[in-house]
Amino acid sequence: MPPDPNPRTAAVSLAAVLRVLPGPLIVLDEAGRVLDWNDAATAALGVAAAAALGRPLAELPLPDADAWRAWLAAPPPAASALT
């Protein structure tokens, strides 16, 4: 069976895969608000997705919150540093 060319189906399939990743997945917008949070993030950080979604990551009660805040405040790496 060929893959479904519908982009909506592909997005739903990708979202399902990301939710079951064995490692924490946290997706932030440009302002640092949580857009996505998988089950592994809940297990690792002790914060449920429902409590995290839509909130700034820096405001969540995370372990070692000061380290998270410092990481969020740092400028993102240059694109060349990612390759």
MDTraj code that builds the backbone (N, CA, C; nanometers):
import mdtraj as md
import numpy as np

residues = "MET PRO PRO ASP PRO ASN PRO ARG THR ALA ALA VAL SER LEU ALA ALA VAL LEU ARG VAL LEU PRO GLY PRO LEU ILE VAL LEU ASP GLU ALA GLY ARG VAL LEU ASP TRP ASN ASP ALA ALA THR ALA ALA LEU GLY VAL ALA ALA ALA ALA ALA LEU GLY ARG PRO LEU ALA GLU LEU PRO LEU PRO ASP ALA ASP ALA TRP ARG ALA TRP LEU ALA ALA PRO PRO PRO ALA ALA SER ALA LEU THR".split()
xyz = np.array([
    [0.0846, -0.1169, 0.0000],
    [0.0000, 0.0000, 0.0000],
    [0.0899, 0.1242, 0.0000],
    [0.0667, 0.2189, -0.0912],
    [0.1497, 0.3398, -0.0944],
    [0.1178, 0.4302, 0.0240],
    [0.2137, 0.5150, 0.0624],
    [0.1881, 0.6059, 0.1747],
    [0.0767, 0.7044, 0.1415],
    [0.0067, 0.7463, 0.2432],
    [-0.1022, 0.8432, 0.2271],
    [-0.0414, 0.9801, 0.1984],
    [-0.0759, 1.0440, 0.0846],
    [-0.0167, 1.1742, 0.0510],
    [-0.0788, 1.2911, 0.1279],
    [-0.1803, 1.2653, 0.2073],
    [-0.2488, 1.3717, 0.2803],
    [-0.1574, 1.4264, 0.3905],
    [-0.1211, 1.5565, 0.3844],
    [-0.0315, 1.6117, 0.4875],
    [-0.0894, 1.6030, 0.6283],
    [-0.2202, 1.6122, 0.6408],
    [-0.2817, 1.6036, 0.7738],
    [-0.2594, 1.4647, 0.8343],
    [-0.2736, 1.3617, 0.7523],
    [-0.2493, 1.2258, 0.7993],
    [-0.1046, 1.2099, 0.8415],
    [-0.0136, 1.2652, 0.7616],
    [0.1291, 1.2563, 0.7952],
    [0.1578, 1.3269, 0.9271],
    [0.0971, 1.4425, 0.9499],
    [0.1197, 1.5172, 1.0747],
    [0.0669, 1.4392, 1.1945],
    [-0.0484, 1.3780, 1.1797],
    [-0.1051, 1.2984, 1.2892],
    [-0.0153, 1.1791, 1.3180],
    [0.0356, 1.1151, 1.2128],
    [0.1242, 1.0007, 1.2315],
    [0.2531, 1.0415, 1.3002],
    [0.3110, 1.1543, 1.2599],
    [0.4335, 1.2028, 1.3232],
    [0.4082, 1.2353, 1.4695],
    [0.2981, 1.2997, 1.4996],
    [0.2656, 1.3328, 1.6385],
    [0.2550, 1.2061, 1.7233],
    [0.1951, 1.1010, 1.6673],
    [0.1820, 0.9756, 1.7416],
    [0.3183, 0.9142, 1.7693],
    [0.4080, 0.9207, 1.6728],
    [0.5434, 0.8670, 1.6914],
    [0.6179, 0.9473, 1.7976],
    [0.6094, 1.0789, 1.7915],
    [0.6818, 1.1630, 1.8866],
    [0.6346, 1.1401, 2.0298],
    [0.5057, 1.1132, 2.0477],
    [0.4526, 1.0922, 2.1824],
    [0.5076, 0.9659, 2.2482],
    [0.5444, 0.8668, 2.1704],
    [0.5903, 0.7406, 2.2288],
    [0.7425, 0.7246, 2.2242],
    [0.8145, 0.8290, 2.1904],
    [0.9607, 0.8217, 2.1943],
    [1.0052, 0.7826, 2.3348],
    [1.1120, 0.7046, 2.3468],
    [1.1575, 0.6639, 2.4798],
    [1.2232, 0.7768, 2.5583],
    [1.2663, 0.8813, 2.4918],
    [1.3301, 0.9947, 2.5592],
    [1.2368, 1.1140, 2.5667],
    [1.2629, 1.2044, 2.6605],
    [1.1784, 1.3234, 2.6740],
    [1.1809, 1.4090, 2.5471],
    [1.0641, 1.4546, 2.5066],
    [1.0503, 1.5464, 2.3949],
    [0.9718, 1.6665, 2.4436],
    [1.0339, 1.7831, 2.4356],
    [0.9680, 1.9078, 2.4732],
    [0.9846, 2.0021, 2.3549],
    [0.8737, 2.0521, 2.3021],
    [0.8761, 2.1449, 2.1899],
    [0.8316, 2.2806, 2.2423],
    [0.9140, 2.3827, 2.2148],
    [0.8852, 2.5188, 2.2607],
    [0.8615, 2.6107, 2.1422],
    [0.7826, 2.7156, 2.1635],
    [0.7710, 2.8192, 2.0614],
    [0.8804, 2.9235, 2.0848],
    [0.8793, 3.0292, 2.0055],
    [0.9838, 3.1306, 2.0148],
    [0.9881, 3.2002, 2.1510],
    [0.8758, 3.2028, 2.2199],
    [0.8681, 3.2685, 2.3503],
    [0.9006, 3.1739, 2.4654],
    [0.9321, 3.0474, 2.4350],
    [0.9652, 2.9517, 2.5396],
    [0.8463, 2.8804, 2.5995],
    [0.7275, 2.8958, 2.5375],
    [0.6087, 2.8255, 2.5856],
    [0.6070, 2.6829, 2.5307],
    [0.5576, 2.5908, 2.6106],
    [0.5544, 2.4496, 2.5739],
    [0.4410, 2.4242, 2.4736],
    [0.4801, 2.3713, 2.3573],
    [0.3828, 2.3346, 2.2543],
    [0.3531, 2.1853, 2.2548],
    [0.4522, 2.1055, 2.2922],
    [0.4329, 1.9607, 2.2968],
    [0.5195, 1.9034, 2.4075],
    [0.4723, 1.7930, 2.4647],
    [0.5357, 1.7323, 2.5825],
    [0.4968, 1.5865, 2.5820],
    [0.5919, 1.4959, 2.5686],
    [0.5549, 1.3546, 2.5588],
    [0.5559, 1.2857, 2.6960],
    [0.5141, 1.1594, 2.6951],
    [0.5064, 1.0825, 2.8207],
    [0.6429, 1.0673, 2.8873],
    [0.7483, 1.0557, 2.8061],
    [0.8830, 1.0418, 2.8630],
    [0.9247, 1.1700, 2.9348],
    [0.8807, 1.2858, 2.8867],
    [0.9097, 1.4118, 2.9561],
    [0.8392, 1.4135, 3.0915],
    [0.7164, 1.3643, 3.0939],
    [0.6436, 1.3553, 3.2211],
    [0.7172, 1.2642, 3.3180],
    [0.7611, 1.1484, 3.2695],
    [0.8308, 1.0533, 3.3556],
    [0.9636, 1.1095, 3.4060],
    [1.0358, 1.1791, 3.3198],
    [1.1681, 1.2296, 3.3568],
    [1.1613, 1.3523, 3.4469],
    [1.0614, 1.4366, 3.4245],
    [1.0589, 1.5655, 3.4933],
    [0.9501, 1.5770, 3.5990],
    [0.8577, 1.4817, 3.6014],
    [0.7544, 1.4836, 3.7040],
    [0.6471, 1.5881, 3.6837],
    [0.6338, 1.6369, 3.5622],
    [0.5304, 1.7363, 3.5310],
    [0.4429, 1.6780, 3.4203],
    [0.3125, 1.6734, 3.4432],
    [0.2201, 1.6190, 3.3443],
    [0.2086, 1.7137, 3.2251],
    [0.1831, 1.6559, 3.1085],
    [0.1671, 1.7361, 2.9872],
    [0.0587, 1.8413, 3.0053],
    [-0.0519, 1.8050, 3.0682],
    [-0.1622, 1.8996, 3.0868],
    [-0.1188, 2.0220, 3.1672],
    [-0.0246, 2.0038, 3.2585],
    [0.0249, 2.1151, 3.3398],
    [0.1299, 2.1975, 3.2659],
    [0.1928, 2.1385, 3.1645],
    [0.3024, 2.2066, 3.0945],
    [0.2576, 2.2794, 2.9688],
    [0.1633, 2.2224, 2.8959],
    [0.1251, 2.2779, 2.7663],
    [0.0755, 2.4212, 2.7775],
    [0.1322, 2.5075, 2.6932],
    [0.0928, 2.6476, 2.6894],
    [0.1638, 2.7367, 2.7887],
    [0.2371, 2.6775, 2.8820],
    [0.3078, 2.7554, 2.9837],
    [0.4539, 2.7746, 2.9452],
    [0.5146, 2.8835, 2.9892],
    [0.6583, 2.8993, 2.9667],
    [0.7353, 2.7907, 3.0416],
    [0.8305, 2.7292, 2.9739],
    [0.9100, 2.6241, 3.0366],
    [0.9795, 2.6755, 3.1618],
    [1.0236, 2.7993, 3.1584],
    [1.0956, 2.8564, 3.2724],
    [1.0093, 2.8685, 3.3978],
    [0.8779, 2.8612, 3.3836],
    [0.7886, 2.8737, 3.4989],
    [0.7445, 2.7388, 3.5562],
    [0.7814, 2.6303, 3.4905],
    [0.7387, 2.4991, 3.5392],
    [0.8258, 2.4538, 3.6560],
    [0.7674, 2.3786, 3.7479],
    [0.8439, 2.3287, 3.8633],
    [0.9292, 2.2081, 3.8239],
    [1.0386, 2.2359, 3.7575],
    [1.1267, 2.1299, 3.7084],
    [1.2411, 2.1045, 3.8050],
    [1.2957, 1.9829, 3.8020],
    [1.4170, 1.9583, 3.8804],
    [1.5272, 2.0514, 3.8313],
    [1.6038, 2.1059, 3.9234],
    [1.7125, 2.1981, 3.8902],
    [1.6633, 2.3109, 3.8001],
    [1.5573, 2.3777, 3.8435],
    [1.4940, 2.4824, 3.7643],
    [1.5904, 2.5943, 3.7272],
    [1.6878, 2.6241, 3.8124],
    [1.7833, 2.7304, 3.7796],
    [1.8645, 2.6959, 3.6553],
    [1.9020, 2.5701, 3.6403],
    [1.9769, 2.5283, 3.5212],
    [1.8903, 2.5417, 3.3962],
    [1.7622, 2.5056, 3.4069],
    [1.6719, 2.5212, 3.2926],
    [1.6570, 2.6680, 3.2558],
    [1.6387, 2.7537, 3.3543],
    [1.6226, 2.8972, 3.3258],
    [1.7467, 2.9545, 3.2590],
    [1.8645, 2.9138, 3.3032],
    [1.9884, 2.9612, 3.2419],
    [1.9983, 2.9127, 3.0976],
    [1.9595, 2.7878, 3.0737],
    [1.9640, 2.7347, 2.9381],
    [1.8684, 2.8106, 2.8478],
    [1.7484, 2.8402, 2.8976],
    [1.6502, 2.9135, 2.8180],
    [1.6945, 3.0563, 2.7898],
    [1.7659, 3.1170, 2.8828],
    [1.8096, 3.2558, 2.8654],
    [1.9276, 3.2684, 2.7692],
    [2.0005, 3.1608, 2.7497],
    [2.1177, 3.1662, 2.6606],
    [2.0716, 3.1793, 2.5160],
    [2.1486, 3.2500, 2.4361],
    [2.1110, 3.2609, 2.2940],
    [2.1205, 3.1239, 2.2270],
    [2.0325, 3.1000, 2.1301],
    [2.0406, 2.9700, 2.0607],
    [2.1708, 2.9575, 1.9841],
    [2.2180, 2.8349, 1.9637],
    [2.3413, 2.8178, 1.8883],
    [2.3214, 2.8576, 1.7438],
    [2.4290, 2.9019, 1.6809],
    [2.4234, 2.9346, 1.5387],
    [2.3933, 2.8078, 1.4607],
    [2.3278, 2.8231, 1.3487],
    [2.2920, 2.7064, 1.2669],
    [2.4161, 2.6263, 1.2303],
    [2.5287, 2.6931, 1.2097],
    [2.6502, 2.6212, 1.1715],
    [2.7011, 2.5331, 1.2856],
    [2.6670, 2.5674, 1.4090],
    [2.7112, 2.4868, 1.5235],
    [2.6317, 2.3577, 1.5350],
    [2.5186, 2.3510, 1.4675],
    [2.4317, 2.2340, 1.4759],
    [2.4669, 2.1274, 1.3738],
    [2.5556, 2.1595, 1.2825],
    [2.5881, 2.0619, 1.1769],
    [2.7219, 1.9974, 1.2033],
])
top = md.Topology()
chain = top.add_chain()
for i, resn in enumerate(residues, 1):
    res = top.add_residue(resn, chain, resSeq=i)
    for name in ("N", "CA", "C"):
        top.add_atom(name, md.element.get_by_symbol(name[0]), res)
traj = md.Trajectory(xyz[None], top)
